[in-house]
Amino acid sequence: MHPVLRHTLCLFNTVFFLAGFIYTCGGTLKGRNGSIESPGFPYGYPNGANCTWVIVGEHASRIQLVFLSFAIEEEYDFLSLYDGHPHPANFRTRITGFQVPTPVTSTGNVFSLRLTSDFAVSAHGFKLNYEELQSSSCGNPGVPPKAVLSGGGKYAVGDSVHYSCVPGYVLDGHATLTCTTNAGNTAVWDFPAPFVEDTCGGTVGGGSGVVTSPGYPNNYGNQADCTWILLAEPGDTISVIFTDFQTEEKYDYLEVEGSEPPTIW
Ligand SMILES: *[C@@H]1O[C@H](CO)[C@@H](O)[C@H](O)[C@H]1NC(C)=O
């Protein structure tokens, strides 16, 4: 390699390396609670980042992370969680994408996070609060997108929370969680937080198919408002054959209409 070119490359590497150091990136956090933001939040984290945060609780307790905001380039940049110090044996999960994750709780008083980003494209990053959980608290169970949480009190043993969802969505899982104690006398929710599915409505094409109400054969939820569009090739007609039908008489309806006269009912 030409010496001048080699020198230029070295200089470039050095500058890049220094740039990585100038950024405040990761660290050890102590205390009963606090918050963590990715560098540059909410204006985007740097490319080539490798930031590790180690949260060390004050007491022999668990640590809960509650995410407030989350946007990381999907499948290229990741936030890895370690249940303890950031060793491969403690690796628990990798989070990526644009959905705010539900809260996560460590089993001990150390919780570590590592943000790794590739060489291109960033996103606004993440912000979270962490907090030590008393052994008598189940902690915030989280609210999935499109869900509504009621009840809960202090999330202590005996407290219950109830989930519902906004119109047009259905819950998949248990609607009510109760804080109980496990064999080790630690407070835990009796079920994981439910998921929310927007299986309500959609566009169906392709010759033939099946459409069911949300949650079928179980009851659909209250306040549902679902629209299905069945598409066929121009000139074709569509027949709809009901194999099962039950709605609350006088209050709930299924309306069927065609897009062109004379098939508008
Ligand atoms: C990030 O840094 C840690 C230690 O500081 C290292 O073990 C790990 O391999 C690095 N990860 C990447 C993707 O560079």
The ligand as a Gaussian input file, in Angstrom:
#p B3LYP/6-31G(d) Opt

LIG

0 1
 C      -18.982000      -4.948000      22.785000
 O      -18.082000      -4.784000      23.833000
 C      -17.891000      -5.944000      24.631000
 C      -16.965000      -5.646000      25.795000
 O      -16.748000      -4.316000      25.992000
 C      -17.337000      -7.063000      23.777000
 O      -17.185000      -8.220000      24.572000
 C      -18.284000      -7.335000      22.640000
 O      -17.749000      -8.317000      21.788000
 C      -18.551000      -6.075000      21.856000
 N      -19.583000      -6.350000      20.871000
 C      -19.479000      -5.974000      19.605000
 C      -20.617000      -6.330000      18.712000
 O      -18.522000      -5.368000      19.198000

